[in-house]
Amino acid sequence: MPDILDNYKKLTSRVDALCSAIAELLGDQITCSAGCSSCCTSITIFPVEAAAMWESLKKLPEFQADEILRHVAEHAEGERCPLLLHNHCLLYKARPIICRTHGLPIIYSVDGVRSSDCCPHNLTETESLPGSNVVDLDKLNALLVAVNSLYLSQTENTEPDVRVTIAQALAQKPSGK
């Protein structure tokens, strides 16, 4: 029987490969590294991302998972991501899709207007980039919405359009079939 998170795992694998390739192409222009948490703010996530976090938590020793849940609960109300501890993500391998793109150049649309952005610490001397060196968030989000919909069709979740904060997601275990 296939794992209901297979599609999400395939998506995260492809996103990781894309981001690694972009970071490699841009080389020294990307200054982000372990311990950099400038982009790590409190965000909302889809149910499929919450389920992947729970799956990751279940693989940890119980005391470690409990420590993470306690830390998240204590930092639920801040502007920074509640999974941050000493500028490191407590669930790095299960981090949401958007976190995987942090620091890299992105393009996105707001009200039909295309914009670009990247971490202000990166690309400080670059004026333009080829499209192959940029993450298209609109396309990525469309894929994530589709994967989330497939996931929801296999669960008991009755509120498919509800995004929650990481703290809210980890405050209760996801429902499943």
Secondary structure, DSSP 8 states (H G I E B T S, - for coil): ---TTHHHHHHHHHHHHHHHHHHHHHGGG----TT--TT-B--EE-HHHHHHHHHHHHTS-HHHHHHHHHHHHHTTTSSB-TTEETTEETTGGG--HHHHHTTS-EEEEETTEEEEE--TTS-TT-----GGGSEEHHHHHHHHHHHHHHHHHTS--S-TT--EEHHHHHHS-----
